[in-house]
Amino acid sequence: MGENPSRLVQSAIKLKAEADEEYDQVWCVFDRDDWPPQDFNNAIYKAENHNLKVAYSNEAFELWYVLHFEFLNTGIPRDDYIKKMTKLLGKKYQKNSDTIYDELINKQATAIRNAEKLLASYNYSTPGQDNPSTTVHLLVKELLQSE
């Protein structure tokens, strides 16, 4: 596990300040994992207050991958995402796979639609409690626009 969300955002704020307006956008990407909901929420709000964008997943990044195959609006334990991805891929899912992007690219539009539908079902003021939820699709849409 890496830095908690609040420390990650603080690091991004510092890097953005040092970059001296070099970037059009700065994104923080993080999962809720086992971090307390309040830390997760505070990190998101702090990032937004400093004009940073956030691509989060509650509770695990693999939610974004699952949404490429199916709509999921019931929280599951992080370990179950690994099992679910293995089943959906038809082979053993490897965390941090170098090929996962290429394997899922043709399903990206489905993932974006499913993520938008999922996010619309929540009150945005409580992302730390909204499990499952993700905003990774917002980053993906930005990247697609810049291609």
Secondary structure, DSSP 8 states (H G I E B T S, - for coil): ----HHHHHHHHHHHHHHHTS--S--EEEEE-TTS-HHHHHHHHHHHHHTT-EEEEEES-THHHHHTTT----S---HHHHHHHHHHHHTS---TT-SSHHHHHGGGHHHHHHHHHHHHHTS-TT-TTT-SSEE-HHHHHHHHHHT-
